[in-house]
Amino acid sequence: MPNPEHFKDFYAQKAQLGVYAIYMRYKYNTQNVRGYAVFLQDTLDLLSETFRPSVEHDVLEYMHDSRNELNEMASYPAIPNNLCSWCPWNKICVQDVILQDTQQ
């Protein structure tokens, strides 16, 4: 479940649900779609929201802001986390090499 301190992560997850909601609205010709995110760790947590037609504006605005942010970045530093071992890039990831060196 996203930590409230990490609003940007939560906002990204909400935008992802919004993309699915837009698809469902058009596929089933309905106005409101309820989206759920399920987080499985020690407990089962659900994040739920009803997406109304205005969700398209929110998702497009998020995508526009994200694209602008990426265009301004000069490098894309990896963020180490507990999923690094699953990442297909982990054998060549500079961040992973730095982590291994500090653990030895």
Secondary structure, DSSP 8 states (H G I E B T S, - for coil): ---TT-HHHHHHHHHHHHHHHHHHHHHHT-S-EEEEEEEESSSEEEEEEEE-TTHHHHHHHHHHHHHHHHHH-S-------TTGGG-TTTTT-HHHHHHHHHH-
